[in-house]
Amino acid sequence: MARKAVGFGEDDVRVLAGARSFQRGLGYLDAVSGLEVGDGSVTAVVQGTDVYEVELTLGGDDGLSGWCDCPYGQEGNFCKHCVAVGLTVLRRARTIPRQRAAARARASGLEAWLTALSRDELLALVREQIAEDRGLRRRLELRAAAARTDLGTVRERILALIDPRPFARYGYVEYADAPGYAQQVAEAAAALGALTAGGQAAQAIGLAEEALRVLGEAYEEIDDSDGVVGQAADTVVEAHREACGVARPGPERLAEWLVGQVLGDGRGVTDLDPLDYAEVLGPNGLARLQQLAAEARRRKPSGWAERYLMERLVKAEGDVDALVALYAQDLDPSGATHMRIAEELESAGRVDEALTWAERGIRDCAAETCIDGRLVDYVCARYAKAGRSADVVGVRRDRFHAERSLAAYQQLRSAAQAAQCWEAERVAALAVLREDARGERGGRYGGPVLIDTLLDDGDVDAAWREATGLADDRQWDSSPTCRARRTRPRRSRYTCGWSNG
């Protein structure tokens, strides 16, 4: 009955929240107040560490969803406060239809009342609201300035919204203040959109670029751990792109600005992709973009942003050979670049070349202790698919010799067991570990790796025999058998009593 009335049940809340948040939400049922039910949503406040606002959306394509302004909720999670509100709604399910009807009646009554007000009465109401709501006043001031084509005032207001200093109490914008600042940035983006809609797209372009410059300069002094400021900055980029689509600025000049954003001013604060402007840039702008990217790459071949920009442009052209050649100019010693090349070639249907590049990565990185595990897995998976089990074992054996780790031992064991040759491989692998453990200063990794492998094999007796002088406290405590043996009294060779040791 409750599900029919509200569109969800307790199981839906549990699945969305997870066991931990659901259980914690049970403790907040008495903290829910101000519950308001609309046609498709419920709002309430929950008294926690602070007073948090919660909104649940009911039904729709996504079913039940929730939003809360607590830090965990702002990360997109269905938090304990959402759980408390959801369960409160279920406990009041019988009253929900009546509350919805009342909400519709209130909305209808408000609309009728507003419609009946005279112009002077409406103006008085608006003046009353803007006197109490600073944000509303700021938004209306911007709209008024845009309507008057008062670009000086619009610029002043937008830059005031972008200015982080009112939020920087200690010289930087703290985590708790970032959402408030982000809201102002989003308001600035809305104002830019209003300018474009009002026939002033060219002016909106200039103001958006100025706003993004200020944001780029300020971003290093903002704790944007949740990314809310970055998301708001992206709305400024969207406003800039929309304005460009209307005003059609010079393509070459636009290309130069875009490269500057990726390589300098906007780096870090936005996810600006120059190719989102491809339609506005046209052939001339794209050519200029390619030229600037190539020049930047030559000046700073190891630069991350320079490499990203060039790769993005080459990849967009769809020339796989050009992309492979670009990647090959800077091969990472971990094999990660070889893996990217293999992925691109396989996506293009060139599977034999993809495997060749992956094999080259295995050879090039053979001496590296750390290698991109995806590369090794890729080669082994294709060898296994081709029935080359001995080659799979060979790759895993080589990686074990380079890494001398428990993980590499486990992978070798799995491959050798599949190839039915584990007994011989195990003897050889353990011999390597014993030699390494007893080498000068305990070898590179010392005895713990040897003990780990024996315990992982379930060979506690062998681990016990090897343990003296090699095992660490973690390993003594990791196995109940070893722990018991360590503390169990044993008979001395020289006395008739027992000793601990």
N, C-alpha and C positions, 0 to 999 in steps of 0.2 A: 504493500500500500504506500509506504514511504517513497519507494523508487518511482511509482507512478506519479506521485504528487510533485516531486522535485526533479526527476530525471536522472538520479544517480542513487547509489547505495553505499553502505559502509565499506564494502569490498573495493569499490572504485576509489574511495578515499585512501584506503590502505595501499593499493597498488601504486597510486600516484605519489604518495608520500614515502613509501618504504617503511620497513618495520620500525626503524629507530625514530623517525619523525612522527609516525603514527602514535607510537607509545608515548612520546613526549607530549604530543598534542592532547592526550587524554587529561593531562594535568592542567590544561588551560581552559577547560570548559566553563569554569566559573569566572574566567577573565574576559569573556566575550560580552560586549555591550553595543548598543546602537545598531542593532541588526535591522537592515532595510532591504526589502525584497522587491525587485522589479520584475519585468517580464522575462528577461534572460540573464539576470545577474543578481547577486546578493552582495551587499557591502556591510561591513561591521568594523569595529575597532577591538583590539585585543591588548590588554595590559600585560606586557612582559617586562623585559629590562627597560623598555621604553613603551610608549603607546604606539602601536602599529596599526596602520590601515590595511584592511584586507578586502579584496574583491574576488568573488567566485563567479565565473561565467558558466551558465548552465545550458547544456544541450549544444546545438550547433554541430558542425562537421567534426570538431575535435572533442566533443563530449565535454566532460567536466574539466575545467582548468582553473588555476588560481594565481593570484598576484598578491604579494605582500611587500611593504616597504622596509621590512627588516633586511639586514645584510644578506642573509641566506636566501630570502625570497627574491631579492633583486638580482641574484645570480640565475634566476629562472627556475628555482626549486619550489616544489609544493611543500612549504615549510610547516612546522608544528602549529603556527598561528592559523594557516589555511585549514589544517586538520581540525582545529578547535571550532572554527566557523562552520566547516562542512558538517561536523557531527552535531553542532547546535541546530543547524537547519534540519537535519534528519530527525532530531528529537522534537522539533516543532512542525513536522511535516503536515499535520492535519490543519494547521492554521495557514499554510503557505498559499493556497488558492484565495483565501480571504484577504491576505496581505497583498497579493498581486492585484486583486481587484481594487483594493484601497489605493494602491500606488497609481494605478491607471486613472482612478477618479481624481486623485490629487493632481496628477499631471494635466488632466483635462481641465480641471478647475483653474489651475495656474495659467494655462493657455488662454482660457476664456477671460480671465481677469486682466491679463496683459493686453489682450486684444481690445478690451473695453476702455483701457486707459487713454486719456488724451495725450497729445504730444507733450504738453508741459509736464504732465504727471510722469510720463516715461522718462523725460529728461531729468526730472528730480530724482527718480529711482536710480538712474544710471549714475548721476552725480554722487548719490549716497554710497553706491557700491564702489566707485573708484576712489572715494575718500577712505574707504576701509580696506580695499584690496590693492596693494601696491603693484602686484603683477598685472592685474586687469588694467590698471591705469596706464602702465607702461605699454601694454599691447595696443590699447586704444590710441595712445599718443603717437605710436608708430604708424598706425593706420591713417590717422588724421594727417600726419606729415606727408605720407605717401600720396594721399588724395590731393593735397595742396601742391604736390610736386616740390615740396620743400626738402630738397636733397641734403642740404646742410644739416637740418634737424634729424633727418633719417640717419645720416652717417653718424652723427653724434650719439644717437640712441643705440644704434647697432654696436658701435665701439664700446659704449658703456656696458652693454650686455655681455660683450666678449671679454671685458676687462676682469681679470681674476683677482685683482688686488682687494676688493671688498671681502673676498672669501679667504684671503691669505693672512690669517691672524698672526702667524709666526714666520712670515716670509714665504710660505708655500701653502698650497691648498691641501688640507688634510683629507683623509679618506672620508670622514663623516660629512665634509662640506662639498665633496665632488658632485653628488647628485643635484644639489641646489645650483651649483655653477653650470652643470650640464643642462639644466632646465632653461637657464638664461641663454645658453648657446643655441638651444633648439628654438627659442623665441626669436633670436636673431635670424635664424634660417627661415622661419615663417615670414618674417618681415621682408626678407630678400625675395621670397616667393611672391609676396603681395606686390612688390615693386614690378616684378616681371609681368604678373597678371594685369597690372595697371598700365602697361605700355612703356615701362622704363627698364627694359631688359639690359640695355647697354650699361646703364648706371648700376644695376644689380650685379653685373659681372665685376665691375671695379670694386664695389663694396665687399663682395664675397671674397675676392682675392686679398683685400686688405684684412678682412676678418680672419682668413686662414693664416695669413702671415703672423698676426698677433697670437693666434692659437699655437702656431708652431713654436714661437719664441717662448710662450708661457708653459708649454706642456711639460718640460723637464722639472718644473716646480709644482706639479700636481700629482697627488697620489690617486691615480686612476686604476686601482687594482681591479675594479669590477668592469672597467672599460666603458663606463657611462659617458665620460667626456668624449672619448673617441667616437662613440656612436652618435653623439650630438654633432661632433665635427663632421661626420659623414653626411649629416643632413644639410650642412652648409655646402659641402661638395655637390650634393644633389641639386641644391638651389642654383649653384654656379653652373652646373651642366645644363639645367633647364633654361637658364638665361642665355647660355651660349647657343642652345638650339633655336632660340627665338631671334637673338640679335645677330648671329653669325659673325663673330669677330674674325679678324685676319687669321687664316689657318697657320701660318708660319709663326706668328706671334703667340698664338695659343699653344703650339707645340713647344715653344721655348719655355712658356710658363709651366706647362705640365712636367717637362723634364726637371725644371727647377724644384717643383714640388716633390717629385720622387727622390731627387738627389740631395735636396737641402731643406728648404723652409718647411715643407709639410711632412717630412719623414717622421714616422712614429705616431703622429696624432691622427692620421686618417689612413684608410685603405684605398686611396685613390689609385685607379687603374687608368692609365692614359688611353687605353683602347676603348674605354667606355665612351670616349669622345670621337671615335673613328668616323662617324657619320658627319660630324661637324668639321673635322679636320680635312676630310677629303684626300685625294691623292697627293696634293702639294703638302698639306700638313703632315700626313703620314711619312712622306719622304723626308721632310725636315726632322721629324721625330727620329727616324732611323739614323740620319746623319749625326744628330746630337748624341744619341745613345752610343753610336760607334766611337765618336770622339771621346766621350766620357770614359768608355771602356779602355781606350788606349791610354788615357791619362792615368787611370787608376784600375789596372787589370784585376787587382785582388779585392776591390771594393764590393761589398755585398749589394748595395743599392744599384751600383753600375751594372753588376752581373745580372741582377734580377730584371732590370729594365731591358737589357739586351736580349736576355732569354725570352722575356714576355713577347717582345716584338717578333723575334725569329719564330717562336712557336706559333704565333698568330698567323704567320704566312703559310703554315702547313708544310714547310720544307724540312722533312725529317733529317736529311743529310746535312743541311746547314745547322740544324739544332745539335746533331751529334758532333759536328765539327766544333761548334761553340763549347759544348760541354767538355770535349776532349782537350781543350786548351788549359783546363784547370782541374785535373783529376785529384780528388780528395784521397789522401793515403788510407782512409778507412774503407774505401771501396764504394762509398755512397754515390759518387758520380757515375761509376760504372753501372751501378744499379739503375740509376735514372735513365742512362742511355739504353740499357736493356729493356726497361719498361716502355720507353718511347718506340723502340724498334718493334717490340711485340705488339703494341697497340696499332702499329702500321701494318701488321701481318707478316713482318719479317722475322719470324721466330728463330731461324737458324743463326742469323746475324746477332739477334738478341742473346742467344746462348754463347756465341763466340765472345761477345763483349763481357758477359758475366764471367766466363772462364778466364778471360784476360784479367779481370779484377781480382780473381782468386790468386792468380800468379803474381800480379803486381803487389798484392798485399800479403803475400805468403809469410813474410817475416814479421808482420805487425802483430802485436799481442792483442790489440782490439781491432776488430773488423766489423763492418756492418753485417749483422746477422741475417738480414733479408737477402743479401747477396749469396751467402753460403746456402741458405734455405732454397733460394731460387735454383741454383745449380743442382743441388741434390734432388729437388723435386723433379726436375726435368730428366736427370739421369735415371731416377727411379721409374718414371713413366716410360722411359725407353728400355727398361729392363737391365740397366747398367748398375746392378747392385754393388759390384766390386768397386766401381768408380765412386759410388756414394761413400763406401767405407774409406776409400783412399782420401777423399776430401775431408771427411770427418777426422780421420787419423792425422792428417797434416795440421788441421786446426787444433786438435788436442795437443800435438807436439809444440805448437806455437803458443798456446794459451796456458796449458797445464792447469785447467780449472775443473771444478766439479761439473759445471754445465757442459763443457766440451767432452768430458768423460761420458756423461749421460747420453749425449748425442751420438758419440762413437758406439756406445753400447747398443742403442736402438738400431743403428744402421747395421752393425755386425750381427746382431740377433736376427734381423730380417734376412741377412745374407748367409745365416747359419755358420758363422765363423767367429763367434764371440769368444769361445774358450781361448783360442790362440791370441786373439787381439787383447783379451783381458790380461793375459800373462805379460804380454809385451808392454801394455799401458802401465800396469802396476810396477813393472821394472823401471820404467822411465820415472815414475813418481818416487820410487824408493831411492833411485840415484839422485834425483833432484833434492829430496828431503835430507839426504845425508851428505850433500855436497858442502862446499865451503860456506860457512855461516848459514847452513840450513838451506842452501840453494836459493833460487829466486823467490820461491813461495813457501819453503819450509814444509814441515811435516803435516800441518793441518789439512792440506789438500789430500794427501794420502789417506789420512784417517777418515775424512769426509767420504771419499770414494768407497772405502771398505764398509763403512756404516751404511752408505746408500745401497750397496750391494746386499746388505743384510748379513755380511760376514763379520759378526761381532767378535768371534774368536781371533780372527786375523787382526782386526782393529786393536784388540787388547794386546796382542803380541807386539804390535808396532808402536803402541801408545807411549811407552816410556820415553820421555825426552822429546816427543814429537807433538802429542796432543795438547790442545789448550783447554782452558776451563769450560768454554762453551761446548766443546766436544765431549768432555767428561759428563757434562750435565745433559747432553742431548739424547743419550741412550739410557733407558732404565737399567739395562744389563751392565753397561760400563759404569754407571753411577753406583750400582750395587757392588760391583767388583772393587771399585776404588775404596769403598768404605768398609768392605767385609774383612774381618781379621783373617790372616793366613798363617799357617804353621811355619816357624822359622827353621831353617836348615841346621841351626846351631843350638837350638834350645827345644825343650819339650813343650814350651808355652806357645801362645799366639801373639802376634804383633800386628800393629796397624801400619801399613805402608804400601 
